[in-house]
Amino acid sequence: MEWTDDAFVLGARPHGETSLIVSLLTRTRGRHAGLVQGGVSRTKRPLFEPGNRVVATWRARLAEHLGSWQCEVSDTPSARFIDDPVRLAALASAAAVADQALPEREPHPHAYDGFLAFIEVLSSEVFAAAYVGWELGLLAELGYGLDLSQCAATGSNDELAYVSPRTGKAVSLSAGEPYRDRLLHLPGFLIGRGEGGPEAVLEGLTLTGHFLERHAFAPHNRGIPAARTRFVDRLGRSSTISGKAEV
């Protein structure tokens, strides 16, 4: 059997001496792995950097087989940001999170669209806030979306300031004050209030990281991907965080 689809590279790992097993986020078939013969060669290996966009053809004798990829690269954001370690780390983080969070061979077109939208704003000043938006969208796509529309205790949408780490629902400033040490901070830019400054973006990453770890990684005995940890560390030392979430 054979099919062709647009896709983003999520990751690649060696297989044998000369090949790679490449994980792609495809537009219509979700996360899908396949073998690339000779993928470790100097000419092929750079094509499979995380975040690169490809037109991929998958072939196998049976649907349940690993199959093989033939890929034609259409965009290489990993090369565009090679001299920008923070944006490159953001790209690697998004790819790693998608690779570990999405179930294999299950269509998730909104996750593909969100990944595409994030890459389109990666060169802008709002990329860090947009990254938080990408992770929020991924949680929603997986069925674990946060309810940031109103306070879980009062039903009001005024002065929302916290999120319950158990339910994922927003809590107002007054209702949450007695429990503030046990609640997650809700940065205003996620609900259209203010911009995503450095502290707010890092709070947003703490928020999404908590729910990704709880719902997407821990049930499969996985931790937060190392690429995401590196991104958060780089971002925390960077002065380039700004803007509103656009994804």
C-alpha positions in Angstrom: 0.0 0.0 0.0 1.1 3.6 -0.6 0.0 7.1 0.3 1.4 10.7 0.1 0.8 13.6 2.5 2.2 16.9 3.7 4.1 16.5 7.0 6.5 18.0 9.5 9.5 16.1 10.9 9.1 15.4 14.6 12.2 13.3 15.2 14.6 10.8 13.8 16.6 8.0 15.4 19.3 5.7 14.0 18.3 2.2 12.9 21.1 -0.1 12.1 24.2 1.4 10.6 22.9 3.5 7.8 19.1 4.1 8.3 16.8 6.3 10.3 13.4 5.7 11.8 11.7 9.1 11.1 8.6 10.3 12.9 6.4 12.7 11.0 3.3 14.7 11.8 1.2 14.3 8.7 -1.7 16.5 7.7 -4.4 13.7 7.4 -2.9 10.7 9.2 -1.4 12.1 12.4 1.9 11.1 13.8 3.4 8.3 11.7 6.8 6.6 11.7 8.7 5.0 8.8 12.1 3.9 7.8 14.5 6.0 5.7 17.1 3.9 4.0 20.5 5.6 4.1 19.1 8.4 6.3 22.3 8.9 8.3 24.3 10.0 5.2 25.6 13.5 5.1 23.2 14.4 2.3 20.1 13.0 3.8 20.5 13.5 7.6 20.0 17.3 7.5 16.7 16.9 5.8 15.2 15.3 8.9 15.9 18.0 11.4 12.9 18.6 13.7 10.4 21.1 12.2 11.3 20.6 8.6 8.4 20.4 6.3 8.2 17.6 3.7 6.0 15.9 1.2 6.2 12.3 2.3 5.3 9.1 0.6 4.8 6.0 2.8 5.0 2.5 1.4 4.5 -0.9 3.0 3.2 -4.3 2.0 0.7 -4.3 4.9 -0.9 -1.4 6.8 0.5 -2.7 10.2 4.1 -2.7 8.9 6.6 0.0 9.8 6.9 0.9 6.1 9.4 3.3 4.5 9.5 7.0 3.7 10.4 8.8 0.6 10.5 12.5 1.4 10.9 15.7 -0.5 11.7 18.7 1.7 9.6 21.8 1.0 10.8 24.1 3.9 13.7 24.0 6.4 12.9 26.3 9.4 15.6 24.5 11.3 18.2 26.0 8.9 16.6 29.4 9.0 17.0 29.6 12.7 20.4 27.9 13.0 21.9 31.1 14.4 19.0 31.8 16.8 19.3 29.3 19.6 16.1 30.3 21.4 13.9 30.0 18.4 15.6 26.8 17.3 15.0 25.4 20.8 11.3 26.4 20.5 11.1 24.5 17.2 12.8 21.4 18.6 10.5 21.6 21.7 7.3 21.7 19.7 8.4 18.8 17.6 9.4 16.7 20.7 6.2 17.5 22.5 4.1 16.5 19.5 6.1 13.3 19.0 5.6 12.1 22.6 2.1 13.4 23.2 0.2 12.4 20.0 -0.9 8.8 19.5 0.6 7.1 16.5 -1.5 6.7 13.3 -4.4 8.7 14.6 -5.6 11.7 12.6 -5.2 15.0 14.4 -5.5 17.7 11.7 -5.8 20.5 14.3 -2.5 19.6 15.7 -1.0 19.8 12.2 -2.6 23.2 11.6 -1.4 24.5 15.0 2.1 23.4 14.3 2.0 25.1 10.9 0.7 28.3 12.5 3.4 28.3 15.2 6.1 28.0 12.6 4.6 30.9 10.6 5.1 33.2 13.7 8.4 31.7 14.8 10.3 34.6 13.3 8.2 37.3 15.0 8.5 38.8 18.4 5.5 36.9 19.7 7.0 33.5 19.1 7.3 32.6 22.8 3.7 33.5 23.7 2.6 31.7 20.5 4.5 28.6 21.7 2.3 28.6 24.8 -0.7 28.9 22.6 0.5 25.9 20.6 0.7 23.7 23.7 -2.8 24.9 24.9 -4.1 23.9 21.5 -2.4 20.5 21.6 -4.0 19.8 25.0 -7.4 20.7 23.6 -6.8 18.4 20.6 -5.9 15.5 22.9 -9.2 16.1 24.9 -7.6 17.9 27.9 -8.4 21.5 27.0 -8.3 24.0 29.9 -11.5 25.9 30.7 -10.3 29.5 31.0 -13.7 31.1 30.3 -15.0 31.7 33.9 -14.2 31.1 37.5 -15.0 27.5 38.6 -16.1 28.8 42.0 -18.2 31.9 41.2 -19.1 31.6 37.5 -17.7 35.1 36.9 -15.1 35.9 34.2 -13.7 38.9 36.1 -10.2 38.9 37.5 -9.3 35.4 36.5 -5.9 34.8 38.0 -5.4 31.1 38.7 -6.0 27.6 37.3 -6.8 24.5 39.3 -4.0 22.0 38.8 -6.6 19.2 39.3 -9.5 20.3 37.1 -7.8 22.7 34.6 -10.5 25.3 35.3 -9.9 29.0 35.9 -10.2 30.6 39.3 -10.7 34.3 40.1 -8.3 36.3 42.2 -10.7 36.6 45.2 -11.8 33.0 45.2 -8.3 31.6 44.7 -6.5 33.8 47.2 -6.9 31.4 50.2 -5.4 28.6 48.0 -2.9 30.5 46.0 0.0 28.3 47.0 -1.8 25.3 45.5 -3.0 26.9 42.3 -1.2 27.6 39.0 -0.9 31.2 37.8 -3.0 32.1 34.8 -1.1 34.7 32.7 -3.3 37.4 31.3 -2.2 37.1 27.7 -3.9 33.7 27.5 -7.3 35.3 28.1 -6.7 38.5 26.1 -5.5 40.6 28.9 -2.1 42.2 28.5 0.9 41.0 26.6 3.1 38.0 27.0 6.0 39.5 28.8 8.9 37.3 30.1 7.3 36.4 33.5 3.9 35.7 31.9 5.3 33.5 29.2 7.2 31.4 31.7 4.1 31.1 33.9 2.2 29.9 30.8 4.9 27.3 30.1 4.6 26.1 33.7 0.8 25.9 33.3 0.8 23.9 30.0 3.7 21.8 31.2 1.8 20.7 34.2 -1.1 19.4 32.2 1.0 17.9 29.4 2.9 15.9 32.0 -0.2 14.8 33.8 -2.3 13.9 30.8 0.0 13.2 27.9 3.3 11.9 29.4 2.8 10.3 32.8 0.2 7.8 31.7 2.8 6.4 29.3 5.6 6.5 31.9 7.2 9.4 30.0 8.6 12.6 31.4 8.7 16.1 29.9 10.8 15.9 26.8 14.4 17.0 27.2 14.0 19.4 24.3 11.2 21.2 26.1 13.3 21.6 29.2 16.2 23.0 27.2 13.8 25.5 25.5 12.4 26.7 28.9 15.9 27.1 30.3 17.1 29.0 27.2 14.0 31.2 27.3 14.5 32.0 30.9 18.0 33.3 30.2 16.8 35.2 27.1 15.7 38.8 26.6 13.6 38.0 23.5 10.3 37.1 25.1 7.5 39.4 24.1 4.2 39.7 22.3 0.7 38.2 22.5 -0.3 34.6 21.9 -1.4 34.2 18.2 -1.7 30.4 17.9 
